[in-house]
Amino acid sequence: MTCFLTGGSGFIGANLVHELVARGHRVRALLRPGADLRGLEGVDYDRVTGDITDRSDDLAALMRGCDWCFHVAARYALWLPDYGPMYKANVVGTQKVIRAAVKAGCSRIVYTSTVGCIGLPKQDASGNVTPTDERTRVSEAQMSNHYKRSKWQAEVAARQLAETGAPVIIVNPCAPVGPRDVKPTPTGQVLVDFLNRAMPAYLDTGLNWVSVRDVAVGHILAAEKGRVGERYILGNESGNWTLKQALHVLAEITGVPPPRFQVPFMIALGAAHVDELISRLTHRPPRAPLAGVRMARYKMWFSPRKAVQELGLPQTPPQQALQEAVDWFRTHGYVKNK
């Protein structure tokens, strides 16, 4: 297949390009001028230059001749001085890409959403958390920050376009870890801070940790087998870990001792308020944005059973995914403390 892909320089996008090419597909990647291409080193793909927010770009013309479209690009930030560009990229950009893919005749359009658009797990009085899935009821009112709200609006737009005939399949990745996390992502930064012994304490939170390679494969399986209009959580059934558990696994892998102290939520929240107040004055991003601290109050545990059963989503052990991430960060110079 000839595949058109947005967001190819990002963490998931770069791994998806590598996986598509490894499976014999041809990739045409839309990349902005000046994009960081380190994640795409060593893979053969066709580059087209453009921006999903630029009205002058004729995306349908760029997609012509492509069988599948993967819309992975998104503006991700938990703090910005102005959130307008985020909504433009995530909502308007998604509508533009999907409409262009329909016009170009793509037979499958895979839209990359986020598990932030899935209903949060409930915790009972005993502290037990039940992972949620695609059926959990949720609304925009439950989107607690601008990033989640913009992705929610984009997912709603994608579903509406699917209802009008666009062959859209939605995937909702959990917390991917693995190679080619160039920026790195917030999850990857946790690993980098751990490796550099720059994490004196941790919060009582939890994520569904999943191999980024599995997430990339999940996109391809969605194009091959996914049902139009459906959404699929791309996660790991054994990956619902607290941050403390993940740090102890990292300690076993690396020999680096885990942080000993857990920061009470209210102290972290107060520090985030101060951090953001400073950011309003300096216009520099806060180290711990309020949106991130508020999300950390919940254990974001999810069930990928639907994707496993319907798509055949691989289930690489999270320990292996963390090992691959550690190896990549060490090899590429992110670890300063040897």
C-alpha positions in Angstrom: 0.0 0.0 0.0 1.0 3.6 -0.5 0.4 5.4 2.8 0.1 9.1 3.5 1.1 10.1 7.0 1.1 13.2 9.1 3.2 13.6 12.2 5.9 11.4 11.0 8.6 13.2 13.0 6.9 12.6 16.3 7.3 9.6 18.6 4.5 7.4 17.4 4.7 8.7 13.8 8.4 7.9 13.4 7.9 4.4 14.7 4.9 4.0 12.4 6.9 5.0 9.4 9.6 2.4 10.3 7.0 -0.3 10.8 5.1 0.5 7.6 8.3 0.4 5.5 9.5 -2.8 7.2 6.2 -4.4 6.1 6.7 -3.4 2.5 4.5 -0.4 2.4 5.5 2.9 0.7 5.2 6.0 2.9 4.6 9.6 1.9 5.2 11.7 5.0 3.9 15.3 5.4 6.5 17.2 7.3 6.7 20.8 8.3 9.8 22.9 7.2 12.4 22.5 9.9 11.0 19.3 11.3 13.3 17.3 13.6 14.0 14.1 11.5 16.2 12.2 14.0 13.4 9.6 14.5 13.3 8.9 10.8 17.0 8.1 10.4 17.7 4.9 8.5 14.2 4.5 6.9 13.3 5.1 3.2 10.2 7.3 2.7 9.0 10.1 0.4 8.9 13.5 2.0 6.3 16.2 1.2 6.6 19.6 2.9 3.5 21.2 4.3 1.4 22.1 7.3 -2.1 20.8 8.2 -3.0 24.3 9.5 -1.9 26.1 6.3 -4.9 27.0 4.2 -2.8 27.2 1.1 -1.7 23.6 1.3 -3.8 21.3 -1.0 -3.6 18.2 1.1 -5.8 16.2 -1.3 -3.3 16.8 -4.1 -0.5 15.6 -1.9 -2.4 12.5 -1.0 -3.4 11.6 -4.5 -2.5 7.9 -5.3 -2.4 6.9 -1.6 -4.4 4.0 -0.3 -4.3 4.7 3.4 -4.0 7.9 5.4 -2.7 7.9 9.0 -3.4 11.2 10.7 -1.0 11.2 13.7 0.0 14.8 13.9 -1.2 16.8 16.9 -0.2 19.8 18.9 0.6 18.5 22.4 1.2 20.7 25.4 -0.2 21.0 28.9 0.6 24.7 29.2 0.6 27.4 26.5 0.3 31.2 26.8 -2.3 30.9 23.9 -4.2 27.7 23.3 -5.7 29.0 20.0 -3.1 27.3 17.8 -3.6 24.0 19.6 -7.3 23.9 18.7 -6.5 25.0 15.2 -4.0 22.1 14.7 -5.9 19.4 16.6 -9.5 20.2 15.6 -9.5 22.1 12.3 -6.4 20.2 11.2 -8.1 16.9 11.7 -11.2 17.9 9.8 -9.0 19.2 7.0 -6.9 16.0 6.8 -9.9 13.6 6.8 -11.8 15.6 4.2 -8.7 15.7 2.0 -8.2 11.9 2.4 -11.8 11.3 1.3 -11.3 13.6 -1.7 -8.1 11.9 -2.6 -9.8 8.5 -2.5 -8.1 6.9 0.5 -9.8 3.6 1.4 -8.8 3.8 5.1 -8.2 6.8 7.3 -6.7 6.1 10.7 -7.0 9.0 13.2 -4.7 9.0 16.2 -6.7 10.2 19.3 -5.7 9.6 22.9 -6.9 7.6 25.9 -7.5 11.1 27.4 -10.8 10.9 25.5 -11.8 7.7 27.2 -13.7 7.8 30.5 -11.5 7.7 33.6 -11.4 4.6 35.8 -13.3 4.5 39.0 -11.7 3.8 42.4 -13.7 2.1 45.1 -13.5 2.7 48.8 -10.8 0.1 49.2 -8.6 1.8 46.6 -9.2 -0.8 43.9 -9.2 0.6 40.4 -11.2 -1.0 37.5 -9.7 -0.2 34.1 -12.1 1.3 31.6 -12.7 0.7 27.9 -14.2 2.2 24.8 -17.7 1.8 26.1 -17.2 4.0 29.1 -19.5 7.0 28.9 -17.7 10.4 28.8 -18.4 13.9 27.6 -16.5 17.1 26.8 -17.3 18.4 30.3 -15.0 15.7 31.7 -12.1 16.9 29.6 -10.0 18.6 32.3 -7.5 20.6 30.2 -7.1 22.3 26.8 -5.2 19.4 25.2 -7.7 16.8 26.2 -10.6 19.1 25.2 -9.0 19.8 21.8 -8.5 16.1 21.1 -12.0 15.3 22.3 -13.4 17.9 19.8 -11.2 16.4 17.1 -12.4 12.8 17.9 -16.0 14.0 17.8 -15.3 15.6 14.4 -13.7 12.4 13.1 -16.8 10.3 14.2 -19.1 12.7 12.6 -17.2 12.5 9.3 -17.3 8.7 9.6 -21.1 8.9 9.9 -21.2 10.8 6.6 -19.2 8.1 4.8 -15.5 8.8 5.5 -13.7 5.5 6.2 -12.3 6.6 9.5 -11.0 4.3 12.2 -10.0 5.9 15.5 -7.1 4.6 17.7 -6.5 5.8 21.3 -2.9 5.1 22.4 -2.1 4.7 26.1 1.4 5.7 27.4 3.9 4.5 24.8 7.5 3.9 25.7 10.4 2.7 23.5 12.9 3.9 20.9 12.9 7.2 18.9 11.4 9.4 21.6 13.3 12.3 20.3 11.8 15.3 22.2 11.2 13.3 24.6 7.4 13.0 25.4 6.3 13.6 29.0 6.4 9.8 29.6 9.8 9.6 28.1 11.0 12.5 30.2 10.1 10.5 33.3 12.5 7.9 32.1 15.2 10.4 31.3 14.9 12.1 34.6 15.1 8.7 36.4 18.2 7.7 34.4 19.8 11.0 35.2 18.9 10.7 38.9 16.9 13.9 38.6 13.7 12.5 40.2 13.9 12.9 44.0 10.2 12.0 44.5 7.1 10.7 42.7 3.3 11.1 42.7 0.8 8.4 43.4 -0.4 8.0 39.9 -0.7 5.3 37.3 -0.5 4.7 33.5 -1.1 2.0 31.0 2.4 1.4 29.8 2.7 0.0 26.2 5.4 -0.6 23.7 5.5 2.2 21.1 6.2 -0.6 18.5 2.9 -2.2 19.5 1.1 1.1 19.1 2.6 1.5 15.6 1.5 -2.0 14.6 -1.9 -1.2 16.1 -2.3 1.6 13.6 -1.6 -0.7 10.7 -3.9 -3.4 12.1 -6.6 -0.7 12.4 -6.2 0.1 8.7 -6.3 -3.6 7.8 -9.1 -4.9 10.1 -10.7 -2.0 12.0 -14.4 -1.2 11.7 -15.2 2.2 10.3 -16.4 4.6 13.0 -15.1 2.4 15.8 -12.3 3.4 18.2 -9.7 1.1 19.7 -7.5 1.5 22.8 -3.9 0.7 22.0 -2.5 -0.4 25.3 -1.2 -3.5 27.2 -3.4 -5.7 29.3 -0.5 -6.2 31.7 0.6 -2.6 31.6 -1.6 -1.0 34.2 1.1 0.0 36.7 1.4 2.7 39.3 4.3 5.1 38.8 6.0 3.5 41.8 5.7 0.1 40.2 7.2 1.4 36.9 10.1 3.1 38.7 10.9 -0.2 40.5 11.0 -2.0 37.2 13.3 0.6 35.9 15.5 0.1 38.9 15.7 -3.6 38.2 16.6 -2.9 34.6 19.2 -0.2 35.2 20.5 -0.6 38.7 19.6 3.0 39.4 17.8 3.3 42.8 14.2 4.5 42.6 13.1 7.6 44.4 12.1 6.9 48.0 9.6 9.7 48.7 6.0 10.1 47.5 4.9 13.7 47.2 1.4 14.4 48.6 -1.0 15.5 45.9 -1.9 18.8 47.6 1.7 19.8 47.9 2.3 19.0 44.2 -0.8 21.0 43.3 0.3 24.0 45.3 3.8 23.9 43.7 2.1 23.8 40.2 0.1 26.9 41.0 3.2 28.8 41.9 5.0 27.4 38.8 2.3 28.5 36.5 2.2 32.0 38.1 5.8 32.4 37.3 5.2 31.2 33.8 2.7 33.9 33.2 5.4 36.4 34.0 8.2 34.7 32.1 6.2 33.1 29.3 8.3 30.0 29.8 6.6 26.6 30.2 6.3 25.5 33.9 8.3 22.5 35.0 5.1 20.9 36.5 2.0 22.3 34.7 -1.3 22.3 36.6 -2.9 20.1 33.9 -0.3 17.4 34.4 -0.6 17.4 38.2 -4.4 17.3 38.0 -4.2 14.3 35.6 -1.8 12.6 37.9 -4.5 12.5 40.6 -6.1 9.6 38.6 -4.7 6.2 37.7 -5.2 6.2 34.0 -5.7 2.4 33.6 -7.5 1.1 30.5 -8.4 -2.2 28.9 -7.1 -2.8 25.3 -9.1 -6.1 25.0 -11.2 -4.9 22.0 -8.0 -4.1 20.0 -6.5 -7.4 21.1 -9.5 -9.4 20.1 -10.6 -7.6 16.9 -7.3 -6.4 15.6 -4.7 -8.8 17.0 -2.9 -6.0 18.8 0.5 -7.4 20.0 1.2 -7.4 23.7 4.9 -6.9 24.2 5.7 -7.1 27.9 6.0 -3.5 29.4 9.3 -4.5 30.9 10.7 -5.1 27.4 9.4 -1.8 26.2 11.0 0.0 29.1 14.3 -1.8 28.4 14.2 -0.7 24.7 13.5 2.9 25.8 16.4 2.9 28.3 18.8 1.5 25.7 17.7 4.1 23.1 18.1 7.0 25.5 21.5 5.8 26.7 22.7 5.2 23.1 21.5 8.6 21.9 23.1 10.8 24.6 20.1 11.6 26.9 21.8 10.1 30.0 24.3 12.5 31.5 24.9 10.6 34.7 26.8 7.4 33.8 
